[in-house]
Amino acid sequence: ELIGGLVVVAGTLKTGFAPDHPLVAGVAALRDPIAPADPFYDWWHACGANVPRAFLAAMAQDASAMPTARWRAILEEIRRTDLTAAARAVRVRTLIIAGACDPLFGEAHQQALAEAVAGSRLVWAEHCGHNPHWEDPAFVAEVLSQTLRGS
């Protein structure tokens, strides 16, 4: 009753990450203390060239403060999670913003999410990966603004 709408950016109902998925392998290879220059972050923060490298370096610095055990626990939790029933229970206007080049949750993930949330609107950030809010913040802001104006 208190929620007027929902925005999902680069989401999924369930990851479906196999044991050999690059994210699973990358987290398994992490060792404490995690260096901000660890190759894992090149994949984890893979973004278009327009995202400032200094910003991504700062994000890697922050992420490196988290111990390896926590990275592994979070990964295992999201691998076990299935949000399908929760998505089907959503009864508010929902906007789904997805990166067309998302290496984590591509088109099949987005279509499943859109189908599970009745009446949702799926919008593609055409040249973005998993972080459209970093890669094309003007596009994300415009889509949000249009959606809010339409309320």
N, CA, C and O atoms as a GROMACS GRO file, in nm:
protein
  604
    1GLU      N    1   0.080  -0.120   0.000
    1GLU     CA    2   0.000   0.000   0.000
    1GLU      C    3   0.085   0.126   0.000
    1GLU      O    4   0.042   0.231  -0.048
    2LEU      N    5   0.206   0.116   0.054
    2LEU     CA    6   0.292   0.232   0.063
    2LEU      C    7   0.383   0.249  -0.058
    2LEU      O    8   0.445   0.354  -0.075
    3ILE      N    9   0.390   0.148  -0.141
    3ILE     CA   10   0.480   0.151  -0.256
    3ILE      C   11   0.400   0.184  -0.382
    3ILE      O   12   0.306   0.112  -0.417
    4GLY      N   13   0.439   0.292  -0.448
    4GLY     CA   14   0.368   0.334  -0.568
    4GLY      C   15   0.423   0.273  -0.695
    4GLY      O   16   0.354   0.272  -0.797
    5GLY      N   17   0.543   0.223  -0.691
    5GLY     CA   18   0.604   0.165  -0.809
    5GLY      C   19   0.738   0.102  -0.776
    5GLY      O   20   0.791   0.119  -0.666
    6LEU      N   21   0.791   0.032  -0.871
    6LEU     CA   22   0.916  -0.041  -0.853
    6LEU      C   23   1.001  -0.022  -0.978
    6LEU      O   24   0.951  -0.024  -1.090
    7VAL      N   25   1.131  -0.002  -0.957
    7VAL     CA   26   1.226   0.004  -1.067
    7VAL      C   27   1.331  -0.104  -1.043
    7VAL      O   28   1.392  -0.110  -0.936
    8VAL      N   29   1.352  -0.188  -1.142
    8VAL     CA   30   1.453  -0.294  -1.135
    8VAL      C   31   1.557  -0.263  -1.241
    8VAL      O   32   1.523  -0.246  -1.358
    9VAL      N   33   1.683  -0.255  -1.201
    9VAL     CA   34   1.792  -0.228  -1.294
    9VAL      C   35   1.882  -0.351  -1.298
    9VAL      O   36   1.939  -0.391  -1.196
   10ALA      N   37   1.895  -0.410  -1.417
   10ALA     CA   38   1.985  -0.524  -1.439
   10ALA      C   39   1.956  -0.638  -1.343
   10ALA      O   40   2.048  -0.694  -1.282
   11GLY      N   41   1.829  -0.674  -1.328
   11GLY     CA   42   1.790  -0.776  -1.233
   11GLY      C   43   1.767  -0.912  -1.297
   11GLY      O   44   1.782  -0.930  -1.418
   12THR      N   45   1.731  -1.006  -1.212
   12THR     CA   46   1.697  -1.141  -1.256
   12THR      C   47   1.610  -1.207  -1.151
   12THR      O   48   1.607  -1.164  -1.036
   13LEU      N   49   1.540  -1.310  -1.190
   13LEU     CA   50   1.462  -1.389  -1.096
   13LEU      C   51   1.550  -1.492  -1.026
   13LEU      O   52   1.539  -1.514  -0.906
   14LYS      N   53   1.638  -1.553  -1.104
   14LYS     CA   54   1.734  -1.650  -1.050
   14LYS      C   55   1.854  -1.651  -1.143
   14LYS      O   56   1.841  -1.642  -1.265
   15THR      N   57   1.971  -1.661  -1.083
   15THR     CA   58   2.094  -1.642  -1.161
   15THR      C   59   2.121  -1.756  -1.259
   15THR      O   60   2.160  -1.732  -1.373
   16GLY      N   61   2.102  -1.878  -1.214
   16GLY     CA   62   2.135  -1.991  -1.300
   16GLY      C   63   2.285  -2.006  -1.324
   16GLY      O   64   2.326  -2.069  -1.421
   17PHE      N   65   2.367  -1.949  -1.235
   17PHE     CA   66   2.512  -1.957  -1.253
   17PHE      C   67   2.561  -2.101  -1.233
   17PHE      O   68   2.546  -2.158  -1.125
   18ALA      N   69   2.618  -2.158  -1.337
   18ALA     CA   70   2.679  -2.290  -1.327
   18ALA      C   71   2.813  -2.278  -1.253
   18ALA      O   72   2.866  -2.168  -1.240
   19PRO      N   73   2.866  -2.390  -1.204
   19PRO     CA   74   2.993  -2.384  -1.132
   19PRO      C   75   3.109  -2.325  -1.213
   19PRO      O   76   3.204  -2.272  -1.156
   20ASP      N   77   3.102  -2.333  -1.346
   20ASP     CA   78   3.209  -2.278  -1.429
   20ASP      C   79   3.180  -2.137  -1.481
   20ASP      O   80   3.254  -2.086  -1.565
   21HIS      N   81   3.072  -2.075  -1.433
   21HIS     CA   82   3.040  -1.938  -1.474
   21HIS      C   83   3.156  -1.846  -1.434
   21HIS      O   84   3.215  -1.865  -1.328
   22PRO      N   85   3.190  -1.745  -1.516
   22PRO     CA   86   3.302  -1.655  -1.484
   22PRO      C   87   3.290  -1.587  -1.347
   22PRO      O   88   3.391  -1.565  -1.280
   23LEU      N   89   3.169  -1.554  -1.305
   23LEU     CA   90   3.154  -1.491  -1.174
   23LEU      C   91   3.188  -1.590  -1.063
   23LEU      O   92   3.256  -1.554  -0.967
   24VAL      N   93   3.140  -1.712  -1.076
   24VAL     CA   94   3.169  -1.815  -0.976
   24VAL      C   95   3.319  -1.841  -0.970
   24VAL      O   96   3.378  -1.848  -0.862
   25ALA      N   97   3.381  -1.856  -1.087
   25ALA     CA   98   3.526  -1.880  -1.093
   25ALA      C   99   3.603  -1.760  -1.039
   25ALA      O  100   3.703  -1.777  -0.968
   26GLY      N  101   3.558  -1.640  -1.071
   26GLY     CA  102   3.627  -1.520  -1.023
   26GLY      C  103   3.622  -1.507  -0.873
   26GLY      O  104   3.723  -1.473  -0.810
   27VAL      N  105   3.507  -1.534  -0.813
   27VAL     CA  106   3.496  -1.526  -0.667
   27VAL      C  107   3.578  -1.637  -0.603
   27VAL      O  108   3.641  -1.614  -0.500
   28ALA      N  109   3.578  -1.756  -0.662
   28ALA     CA  110   3.657  -1.867  -0.607
   28ALA      C  111   3.806  -1.835  -0.608
   28ALA      O  112   3.880  -1.883  -0.521
   29ALA      N  113   3.851  -1.755  -0.704
   29ALA     CA  114   3.994  -1.722  -0.716
   29ALA      C  115   4.036  -1.609  -0.622
   29ALA      O  116   4.156  -1.586  -0.605
   30LEU      N  117   3.942  -1.537  -0.562
   30LEU     CA  118   3.978  -1.425  -0.473
   30LEU      C  119   4.053  -1.476  -0.350
   30LEU      O  120   4.021  -1.581  -0.296
   31ARG      N  121   4.152  -1.399  -0.307
   31ARG     CA  122   4.231  -1.430  -0.188
   31ARG      C  123   4.246  -1.302  -0.106
   31ARG      O  124   4.268  -1.194  -0.160
   32ASP      N  125   4.235  -1.317   0.026
   32ASP     CA  126   4.253  -1.202   0.116
   32ASP      C  127   4.400  -1.170   0.134
   32ASP      O  128   4.482  -1.262   0.137
   33PRO      N  129   4.435  -1.046   0.144
   33PRO     CA  130   4.350  -0.930   0.118
   33PRO      C  131   4.332  -0.913  -0.033
   33PRO      O  132   4.426  -0.932  -0.111
   34ILE      N  133   4.213  -0.876  -0.072
   34ILE     CA  134   4.182  -0.861  -0.214
   34ILE      C  135   4.241  -0.728  -0.263
   34ILE      O  136   4.216  -0.623  -0.205
   35ALA      N  137   4.318  -0.736  -0.369
   35ALA     CA  138   4.378  -0.616  -0.427
   35ALA      C  139   4.277  -0.546  -0.517
   35ALA      O  140   4.208  -0.613  -0.593
   36PRO      N  141   4.266  -0.414  -0.509
   36PRO     CA  142   4.175  -0.341  -0.599
   36PRO      C  143   4.207  -0.364  -0.747
   36PRO      O  144   4.120  -0.344  -0.833
   37ALA      N  145   4.329  -0.405  -0.778
   37ALA     CA  146   4.367  -0.432  -0.917
   37ALA      C  147   4.347  -0.578  -0.955
   37ALA      O  148   4.390  -0.620  -1.062
   38ASP      N  149   4.282  -0.656  -0.869
   38ASP     CA  150   4.258  -0.797  -0.899
   38ASP      C  151   4.185  -0.807  -1.034
   38ASP      O  152   4.092  -0.731  -1.059
   39PRO      N  153   4.226  -0.900  -1.120
   39PRO     CA  154   4.162  -0.916  -1.252
   39PRO      C  155   4.011  -0.940  -1.244
   39PRO      O  156   3.939  -0.914  -1.340
   40PHE      N  157   3.963  -0.989  -1.132
   40PHE     CA  158   3.819  -1.011  -1.113
   40PHE      C  159   3.741  -0.883  -1.139
   40PHE      O  160   3.633  -0.888  -1.197
   41TYR      N  161   3.794  -0.769  -1.097
   41TYR     CA  162   3.721  -0.643  -1.112
   41TYR      C  163   3.712  -0.599  -1.258
   41TYR      O  164   3.620  -0.526  -1.295
   42ASP      N  165   3.807  -0.641  -1.341
   42ASP     CA  166   3.798  -0.609  -1.484
   42ASP      C  167   3.670  -0.670  -1.541
   42ASP      O  168   3.603  -0.609  -1.625
   43TRP      N  169   3.636  -0.789  -1.496
   43TRP     CA  170   3.515  -0.855  -1.542
   43TRP      C  171   3.393  -0.804  -1.466
   43TRP      O  172   3.291  -0.772  -1.526
   44TRP      N  173   3.404  -0.795  -1.333
   44TRP     CA  174   3.292  -0.754  -1.247
   44TRP      C  175   3.242  -0.615  -1.283
   44TRP      O  176   3.122  -0.591  -1.285
   45HIS      N  177   3.333  -0.523  -1.311
   45HIS     CA  178   3.297  -0.385  -1.343
   45HIS      C  179   3.309  -0.357  -1.491
   45HIS      O  180   3.330  -0.242  -1.530
   46ALA      N  181   3.296  -0.458  -1.574
   46ALA     CA  182   3.307  -0.438  -1.719
   46ALA      C  183   3.201  -0.338  -1.765
   46ALA      O  184   3.081  -0.363  -1.756
   47CYS      N  185   3.248  -0.224  -1.814
   47CYS     CA  186   3.159  -0.117  -1.858
   47CYS      C  187   3.214  -0.057  -1.986
   47CYS      O  188   3.328  -0.082  -2.026
   48GLY      N  189   3.131   0.022  -2.049
   48GLY     CA  190   3.174   0.093  -2.168
   48GLY      C  191   3.286   0.192  -2.137
   48GLY      O  192   3.308   0.228  -2.021
   49ALA      N  193   3.354   0.237  -2.241
   49ALA     CA  194   3.468   0.327  -2.226
   49ALA      C  195   3.428   0.463  -2.169
   49ALA      O  196   3.514   0.537  -2.122
   50ASN      N  197   3.299   0.496  -2.173
   50ASN     CA  198   3.256   0.627  -2.124
   50ASN      C  199   3.248   0.634  -1.971
   50ASN      O  200   3.233   0.743  -1.916
   51VAL      N  201   3.258   0.520  -1.902
   51VAL     CA  202   3.258   0.521  -1.755
   51VAL      C  203   3.399   0.557  -1.710
   51VAL      O  204   3.495   0.489  -1.746
   52PRO      N  205   3.412   0.662  -1.631
   52PRO     CA  206   3.546   0.705  -1.589
   52PRO      C  207   3.622   0.594  -1.516
   52PRO      O  208   3.571   0.532  -1.422
   53ARG      N  209   3.745   0.570  -1.561
   53ARG     CA  210   3.829   0.466  -1.499
   53ARG      C  211   3.854   0.497  -1.352
   53ARG      O  212   3.865   0.404  -1.271
   54ALA      N  213   3.862   0.624  -1.315
   54ALA     CA  214   3.882   0.660  -1.174
   54ALA      C  215   3.763   0.616  -1.090
   54ALA      O  216   3.780   0.572  -0.976
   55PHE      N  217   3.643   0.628  -1.145
   55PHE     CA  218   3.523   0.582  -1.075
   55PHE      C  219   3.528   0.431  -1.053
   55PHE      O  220   3.502   0.383  -0.943
   56LEU      N  221   3.563   0.357  -1.159
   56LEU     CA  222   3.570   0.211  -1.147
   56LEU      C  223   3.680   0.170  -1.050
   56LEU      O  224   3.664   0.072  -0.977
   57ALA      N  225   3.790   0.242  -1.049
   57ALA     CA  226   3.898   0.212  -0.953
   57ALA      C  227   3.850   0.234  -0.811
   57ALA      O  228   3.883   0.155  -0.722
   58ALA      N  229   3.774   0.339  -0.788
   58ALA     CA  230   3.719   0.365  -0.655
   58ALA      C  231   3.620   0.256  -0.615
   58ALA      O  232   3.616   0.214  -0.500
   59MET      N  233   3.540   0.210  -0.709
   59MET     CA  234   3.445   0.102  -0.681
   59MET      C  235   3.520  -0.027  -0.645
   59MET      O  236   3.480  -0.099  -0.554
   60ALA      N  237   3.629  -0.056  -0.717
   60ALA     CA  238   3.711  -0.173  -0.687
   60ALA      C  239   3.777  -0.160  -0.550
   60ALA      O  240   3.789  -0.257  -0.476
   61GLN      N  241   3.820  -0.039  -0.517
   61GLN     CA  242   3.880  -0.014  -0.385
   61GLN      C  243   3.779  -0.047  -0.275
   61GLN      O  244   3.811  -0.116  -0.178
   62ASP      N  245   3.657   0.004  -0.290
   62ASP     CA  246   3.552  -0.023  -0.191
   62ASP      C  247   3.520  -0.173  -0.184
   62ASP      O  248   3.507  -0.229  -0.075
   63ALA      N  249   3.506  -0.236  -0.299
   63ALA     CA  250   3.471  -0.378  -0.302
   63ALA      C  251   3.582  -0.464  -0.242
   63ALA      O  252   3.555  -0.570  -0.185
   64SER      N  253   3.705  -0.420  -0.255
   64SER     CA  254   3.818  -0.496  -0.202
   64SER      C  255   3.822  -0.496  -0.049
   64SER      O  256   3.890  -0.580   0.010
   65ALA      N  257   3.752  -0.405   0.012
   65ALA     CA  258   3.747  -0.402   0.159
   65ALA      C  259   3.663  -0.517   0.214
   65ALA      O  260   3.673  -0.551   0.332
   66MET      N  261   3.581  -0.577   0.128
   66MET     CA  262   3.498  -0.688   0.173
   66MET      C  263   3.582  -0.816   0.170
   66MET      O  264   3.646  -0.845   0.069
   67PRO      N  265   3.582  -0.892   0.279
   67PRO     CA  266   3.664  -1.014   0.281
   67PRO      C  267   3.612  -1.120   0.184
   67PRO      O  268   3.494  -1.123   0.149
   68THR      N  269   3.702  -1.205   0.141
   68THR     CA  270   3.671  -1.312   0.047
   68THR      C  271   3.555  -1.398   0.096
   68THR      O  272   3.467  -1.435   0.017
   69ALA      N  273   3.553  -1.430   0.224
   69ALA     CA  274   3.446  -1.515   0.279
   69ALA      C  275   3.309  -1.451   0.257
   69ALA      O  276   3.212  -1.521   0.230
   70ARG      N  277   3.301  -1.320   0.268
   70ARG     CA  278   3.172  -1.252   0.248
   70ARG      C  279   3.132  -1.257   0.101
   70ARG      O  280   3.015  -1.281   0.069
   71TRP      N  281   3.229  -1.234   0.009
   71TRP     CA  282   3.200  -1.245  -0.134
   71TRP      C  283   3.142  -1.384  -0.163
   71TRP      O  284   3.043  -1.397  -0.235
   72ARG      N  285   3.203  -1.487  -0.107
   72ARG     CA  286   3.159  -1.624  -0.133
   72ARG      C  287   3.021  -1.650  -0.074
   72ARG      O  288   2.938  -1.715  -0.138
   73ALA      N  289   2.996  -1.602   0.045
   73ALA     CA  290   2.865  -1.621   0.109
   73ALA      C  291   2.755  -1.551   0.030
   73ALA      O  292   2.647  -1.606   0.010
   74ILE      N  293   2.782  -1.429  -0.015
   74ILE     CA  294   2.682  -1.355  -0.095
   74ILE      C  295   2.656  -1.428  -0.227
   74ILE      O  296   2.540  -1.442  -0.268
   75LEU      N  297   2.762  -1.473  -0.292
   75LEU     CA  298   2.744  -1.544  -0.418
   75LEU      C  299   2.660  -1.670  -0.398
   75LEU      O  300   2.568  -1.696  -0.476
   76GLU      N  301   2.688  -1.747  -0.295
   76GLU     CA  302   2.610  -1.869  -0.272
   76GLU      C  303   2.465  -1.837  -0.242
   76GLU      O  304   2.375  -1.909  -0.284
   77GLU      N  305   2.441  -1.729  -0.169
   77GLU     CA  306   2.303  -1.690  -0.139
   77GLU      C  307   2.227  -1.652  -0.266
   77GLU      O  308   2.113  -1.695  -0.285
   78ILE      N  309   2.290  -1.573  -0.353
   78ILE     CA  310   2.219  -1.535  -0.475
   78ILE      C  311   2.205  -1.653  -0.571
   78ILE      O  312   2.109  -1.658  -0.648
   79ARG      N  313   2.297  -1.748  -0.567
   79ARG     CA  314   2.283  -1.868  -0.652
   79ARG      C  315   2.165  -1.954  -0.607
   79ARG      O  316   2.103  -2.021  -0.689
   80ARG      N  317   2.134  -1.952  -0.476
   80ARG     CA  318   2.022  -2.030  -0.422
   80ARG      C  319   1.887  -1.960  -0.436
   80ARG      O  320   1.783  -2.025  -0.429
   81THR      N  321   1.889  -1.830  -0.455
   81THR     CA  322   1.766  -1.751  -0.451
   81THR      C  323   1.688  -1.762  -0.580
   81THR      O  324   1.743  -1.759  -0.690
   82ASP      N  325   1.556  -1.775  -0.564
   82ASP     CA  326   1.464  -1.775  -0.677
   82ASP      C  327   1.352  -1.677  -0.642
   82ASP      O  328   1.274  -1.702  -0.550
   83LEU      N  329   1.346  -1.567  -0.712
   83LEU     CA  330   1.250  -1.461  -0.684
   83LEU      C  331   1.123  -1.470  -0.769
   83LEU      O  332   1.046  -1.374  -0.774
   84THR      N  333   1.102  -1.582  -0.836
   84THR     CA  334   0.988  -1.594  -0.926
   84THR      C  335   0.856  -1.571  -0.853
   84THR      O  336   0.773  -1.493  -0.899
   85ALA      N  337   0.834  -1.638  -0.741
   85ALA     CA  338   0.707  -1.623  -0.667
   85ALA      C  339   0.691  -1.479  -0.617
   85ALA      O  340   0.581  -1.424  -0.624
   86ALA      N  341   0.799  -1.420  -0.568
   86ALA     CA  342   0.791  -1.282  -0.521
   86ALA      C  343   0.757  -1.187  -0.636
   86ALA      O  344   0.678  -1.094  -0.618
   87ALA      N  345   0.816  -1.210  -0.752
   87ALA     CA  346   0.788  -1.124  -0.868
   87ALA      C  347   0.643  -1.136  -0.911
   87ALA      O  348   0.580  -1.037  -0.948
   88ARG      N  349   0.590  -1.255  -0.907
   88ARG     CA  350   0.450  -1.276  -0.946
   88ARG      C  351   0.353  -1.209  -0.849
   88ARG      O  352   0.239  -1.180  -0.885
   89ALA      N  353   0.399  -1.183  -0.727
   89ALA     CA  354   0.314  -1.118  -0.625
   89ALA      C  355   0.316  -0.966  -0.635
   89ALA      O  356   0.236  -0.899  -0.570
   90VAL      N  357   0.405  -0.910  -0.716
   90VAL     CA  358   0.415  -0.764  -0.728
   90VAL      C  359   0.286  -0.710  -0.791
   90VAL      O  360   0.240  -0.760  -0.894
   91ARG      N  361   0.230  -0.609  -0.727
   91ARG     CA  362   0.105  -0.551  -0.775
   91ARG      C  363   0.116  -0.401  -0.798
   91ARG      O  364   0.015  -0.331  -0.795
   92VAL      N  365   0.236  -0.353  -0.820
   92VAL     CA  366   0.256  -0.211  -0.847
   92VAL      C  367   0.320  -0.196  -0.985
   92VAL      O  368   0.379  -0.290  -1.039
   93ARG      N  369   0.307  -0.077  -1.038
   93ARG     CA  370   0.368  -0.046  -1.167
   93ARG      C  371   0.519  -0.072  -1.156
   93ARG      O  372   0.583  -0.026  -1.061
   94THR      N  373   0.574  -0.145  -1.252
   94THR     CA  374   0.715  -0.183  -1.246
   94THR      C  375   0.785  -0.149  -1.377
   94THR      O  376   0.738  -0.183  -1.485
   95LEU      N  377   0.898  -0.083  -1.364
   95LEU     CA  378   0.986  -0.050  -1.476
   95LEU      C  379   1.111  -0.135  -1.464
   95LEU      O  380   1.175  -0.136  -1.359
   96ILE      N  381   1.145  -0.206  -1.569
   96ILE     CA  382   1.265  -0.288  -1.573
   96ILE      C  383   1.360  -0.223  -1.673
   96ILE      O  384   1.326  -0.208  -1.791
   97ILE      N  385   1.478  -0.185  -1.628
   97ILE     CA  386   1.581  -0.128  -1.715
   97ILE      C  387   1.692  -0.231  -1.728
   97ILE      O  388   1.750  -0.274  -1.628
   98ALA      N  389   1.722  -0.270  -1.850
   98ALA     CA  390   1.819  -0.376  -1.874
   98ALA      C  391   1.923  -0.332  -1.975
   98ALA      O  392   1.892  -0.265  -2.074
   99GLY      N  393   2.047  -0.369  -1.951
   99GLY     CA  394   2.154  -0.345  -2.047
   99GLY      C  395   2.147  -0.450  -2.157
   99GLY      O  396   2.145  -0.569  -2.129
  100ALA      N  397   2.143  -0.406  -2.280
  100ALA     CA  398   2.134  -0.499  -2.394
  100ALA      C  399   2.257  -0.587  -2.407
  100ALA      O  400   2.252  -0.691  -2.472
  101CYS      N  401   2.368  -0.546  -2.345
  101CYS     CA  402   2.493  -0.623  -2.353
  101CYS      C  403   2.533  -0.678  -2.215
  101CYS      O  404   2.651  -0.699  -2.189
  102ASP      N  405   2.436  -0.701  -2.129
  102ASP     CA  406   2.463  -0.746  -1.992
  102ASP      C  407   2.522  -0.887  -1.992
  102ASP      O  408   2.455  -0.980  -2.036
  103PRO      N  409   2.647  -0.905  -1.943
  103PRO     CA  410   2.708  -1.038  -1.942
  103PRO      C  411   2.655  -1.127  -1.830
  103PRO      O  412   2.673  -1.249  -1.835
  104LEU      N  413   2.591  -1.068  -1.730
  104LEU     CA  414   2.538  -1.147  -1.619
  104LEU      C  415   2.394  -1.193  -1.643
  104LEU      O  416   2.363  -1.311  -1.633
  105PHE      N  417   2.307  -1.097  -1.676
  105PHE     CA  418   2.165  -1.125  -1.689
  105PHE      C  419   2.115  -1.071  -1.822
  105PHE      O  420   2.063  -0.960  -1.830
  106GLY      N  421   2.131  -1.152  -1.925
  106GLY     CA  422   2.098  -1.112  -2.060
  106GLY      C  423   1.948  -1.116  -2.090
  106GLY      O  424   1.865  -1.113  -2.000
  107GLU      N  425   1.918  -1.124  -2.217
  107GLU     CA  426   1.780  -1.111  -2.264
  107GLU      C  427   1.686  -1.214  -2.203
  107GLU      O  428   1.574  -1.178  -2.165
  108ALA      N  429   1.726  -1.338  -2.192
  108ALA     CA  430   1.638  -1.441  -2.136
  108ALA      C  431   1.600  -1.408  -1.992
  108ALA      O  432   1.485  -1.427  -1.951
  109HIS      N  433   1.697  -1.360  -1.915
  109HIS     CA  434   1.669  -1.320  -1.776
  109HIS      C  435   1.568  -1.206  -1.773
  109HIS      O  436   1.474  -1.207  -1.693
  110GLN      N  437   1.588  -1.108  -1.860
  110GLN     CA  438   1.500  -0.990  -1.859
  110GLN      C  439   1.359  -1.024  -1.904
  110GLN      O  440   1.262  -0.974  -1.848
  111GLN      N  441   1.349  -1.109  -2.005
  111GLN     CA  442   1.216  -1.150  -2.053
  111GLN      C  443   1.142  -1.228  -1.944
  111GLN      O  444   1.022  -1.207  -1.924
  112ALA      N  445   1.212  -1.317  -1.875
  112ALA     CA  446   1.150  -1.394  -1.767
  112ALA      C  447   1.102  -1.301  -1.656
  112ALA      O  448   0.993  -1.320  -1.601
  113LEU      N  449   1.183  -1.202  -1.622
  113LEU     CA  450   1.146  -1.105  -1.519
  113LEU      C  451   1.023  -1.027  -1.562
  113LEU      O  452   0.929  -1.011  -1.485
  114ALA      N  453   1.023  -0.978  -1.685
  114ALA     CA  454   0.910  -0.901  -1.736
  114ALA      C  455   0.782  -0.984  -1.741
  114ALA      O  456   0.673  -0.933  -1.714
  115GLU      N  457   0.794  -1.110  -1.775
  115GLU     CA  458   0.676  -1.197  -1.779
  115GLU      C  459   0.623  -1.227  -1.639
  115GLU      O  460   0.502  -1.241  -1.620
  116ALA      N  461   0.712  -1.236  -1.542
  116ALA     CA  462   0.671  -1.269  -1.405
  116ALA      C  463   0.602  -1.152  -1.336
  116ALA      O  464   0.513  -1.172  -1.253
  117VAL      N  465   0.643  -1.029  -1.369
  117VAL     CA  466   0.583  -0.912  -1.306
  117VAL      C  467   0.474  -0.860  -1.400
  117VAL      O  468   0.503  -0.795  -1.501
  118ALA      N  469   0.351  -0.888  -1.365
  118ALA     CA  470   0.238  -0.852  -1.451
  118ALA      C  471   0.235  -0.702  -1.478
  118ALA      O  472   0.245  -0.621  -1.386
  119GLY      N  473   0.221  -0.668  -1.605
  119GLY     CA  474   0.208  -0.527  -1.644
  119GLY      C  475   0.337  -0.447  -1.639
  119GLY      O  476   0.334  -0.325  -1.651
  120SER      N  477   0.449  -0.514  -1.622
  120SER     CA  478   0.577  -0.440  -1.616
  120SER      C  479   0.614  -0.387  -1.754
  120SER      O  480   0.564  -0.433  -1.857
  121ARG      N  481   0.703  -0.290  -1.754
  121ARG     CA  482   0.755  -0.231  -1.878
  121ARG      C  483   0.906  -0.256  -1.881
  121ARG      O  484   0.977  -0.216  -1.789
  122LEU      N  485   0.953  -0.322  -1.985
  122LEU     CA  486   1.094  -0.352  -2.002
  122LEU      C  487   1.154  -0.253  -2.101
  122LEU      O  488   1.105  -0.240  -2.213
  123VAL      N  489   1.260  -0.184  -2.059
  123VAL     CA  490   1.329  -0.086  -2.143
  123VAL      C  491   1.475  -0.129  -2.155
  123VAL      O  492   1.540  -0.161  -2.055
  124TRP      N  493   1.525  -0.129  -2.278
  124TRP     CA  494   1.663  -0.171  -2.304
  124TRP      C  495   1.754  -0.050  -2.314
  124TRP      O  496   1.726   0.044  -2.388
  125ALA      N  497   1.863  -0.054  -2.240
  125ALA     CA  498   1.972   0.042  -2.255
  125ALA      C  499   2.065  -0.021  -2.359
  125ALA      O  500   2.147  -0.107  -2.326
  126GLU      N  501   2.053   0.023  -2.482
  126GLU     CA  502   2.109  -0.046  -2.599
  126GLU      C  503   2.258  -0.078  -2.594
  126GLU      O  504   2.298  -0.187  -2.634
  127HIS      N  505   2.339   0.012  -2.548
  127HIS     CA  506   2.484  -0.011  -2.554
  127HIS      C  507   2.544  -0.035  -2.417
  127HIS      O  508   2.663  -0.014  -2.396
  128CYS      N  509   2.461  -0.080  -2.323
  128CYS     CA  510   2.506  -0.096  -2.185
  128CYS      C  511   2.517  -0.243  -2.148
  128CYS      O  512   2.452  -0.330  -2.205
  129GLY      N  513   2.602  -0.266  -2.049
  129GLY     CA  514   2.617  -0.399  -1.991
  129GLY      C  515   2.533  -0.409  -1.865
  129GLY      O  516   2.414  -0.376  -1.865
  130HIS      N  517   2.594  -0.455  -1.757
  130HIS     CA  518   2.523  -0.480  -1.632
  130HIS      C  519   2.501  -0.355  -1.548
  130HIS      O  520   2.430  -0.361  -1.447
  131ASN      N  521   2.559  -0.245  -1.586
  131ASN     CA  522   2.550  -0.123  -1.504
  131ASN      C  523   2.501  -0.003  -1.585
  131ASN      O  524   2.574   0.095  -1.598
  132PRO      N  525   2.380  -0.009  -1.641
  132PRO     CA  526   2.335   0.103  -1.723
  132PRO      C  527   2.330   0.236  -1.649
  132PRO      O  528   2.344   0.342  -1.710
  133HIS      N  529   2.311   0.231  -1.518
  133HIS     CA  530   2.309   0.354  -1.438
  133HIS      C  531   2.448   0.419  -1.432
  133HIS      O  532   2.458   0.539  -1.407
  134TRP      N  533   2.554   0.342  -1.455
  134TRP     CA  534   2.690   0.397  -1.465
  134TRP      C  535   2.723   0.430  -1.610
  134TRP      O  536   2.786   0.532  -1.638
  135GLU      N  537   2.680   0.345  -1.700
  135GLU     CA  538   2.721   0.354  -1.839
  135GLU      C  539   2.645   0.461  -1.917
  135GLU      O  540   2.702   0.525  -2.006
  136ASP      N  541   2.520   0.480  -1.885
  136ASP     CA  542   2.439   0.582  -1.953
  136ASP      C  543   2.340   0.642  -1.854
  136ASP      O  544   2.219   0.623  -1.867
  137PRO      N  545   2.392   0.715  -1.756
  137PRO     CA  546   2.303   0.770  -1.652
  137PRO      C  547   2.198   0.866  -1.708
  137PRO      O  548   2.088   0.875  -1.653
  138ALA      N  549   2.228   0.936  -1.816
  138ALA     CA  550   2.130   1.027  -1.875
  138ALA      C  551   2.011   0.948  -1.929
  138ALA      O  552   1.896   0.989  -1.913
  139PHE      N  553   2.037   0.834  -1.993
  139PHE     CA  554   1.929   0.749  -2.044
  139PHE      C  555   1.843   0.698  -1.929
  139PHE      O  556   1.720   0.704  -1.935
  140VAL      N  557   1.908   0.646  -1.825
  140VAL     CA  558   1.834   0.593  -1.710
  140VAL      C  559   1.750   0.704  -1.646
  140VAL      O  560   1.634   0.682  -1.611
  141ALA      N  561   1.808   0.822  -1.630
  141ALA     CA  562   1.734   0.935  -1.571
  141ALA      C  563   1.615   0.973  -1.658
  141ALA      O  564   1.507   1.002  -1.606
  142GLU      N  565   1.633   0.973  -1.789
  142GLU     CA  566   1.524   1.009  -1.880
  142GLU      C  567   1.410   0.907  -1.874
  142GLU      O  568   1.293   0.944  -1.870
  143VAL      N  569   1.444   0.778  -1.872
  143VAL     CA  570   1.342   0.674  -1.863
  143VAL      C  571   1.267   0.684  -1.731
  143VAL      O  572   1.144   0.670  -1.727
  144LEU      N  573   1.339   0.709  -1.624
  144LEU     CA  574   1.274   0.727  -1.493
  144LEU      C  575   1.183   0.849  -1.493
  144LEU      O  576   1.070   0.845  -1.444
  145SER      N  577   1.234   0.957  -1.549
  145SER     CA  578   1.156   1.080  -1.554
  145SER      C  579   1.028   1.062  -1.637
  145SER      O  580   0.920   1.105  -1.594
  146GLN      N  581   1.038   0.999  -1.753
  146GLN     CA  582   0.921   0.973  -1.836
  146GLN      C  583   0.820   0.885  -1.762
  146GLN      O  584   0.699   0.909  -1.769
  147THR      N  585   0.871   0.786  -1.692
  147THR     CA  586   0.783   0.695  -1.618
  147THR      C  587   0.711   0.769  -1.506
  147THR      O  588   0.591   0.750  -1.486
  148LEU      N  589   0.782   0.854  -1.434
  148LEU     CA  590   0.722   0.929  -1.324
  148LEU      C  591   0.621   1.030  -1.375
  148LEU      O  592   0.517   1.051  -1.314
  149ARG      N  593   0.654   1.094  -1.489
  149ARG     CA  594   0.559   1.191  -1.547
  149ARG      C  595   0.431   1.122  -1.592
  149ARG      O  596   0.324   1.183  -1.593
  150GLY      N  597   0.442   0.995  -1.628
  150GLY     CA  598   0.326   0.921  -1.674
  150GLY      C  599   0.236   0.873  -1.560
  150GLY      O  600   0.131   0.813  -1.585
  151SER      N  601   0.276   0.900  -1.435
  151SER     CA  602   0.196   0.849  -1.322
  151SER      C  603   0.075   0.935  -1.294
  151SER      O  604  -0.001   0.906  -1.202
   0.00000   0.00000   0.00000
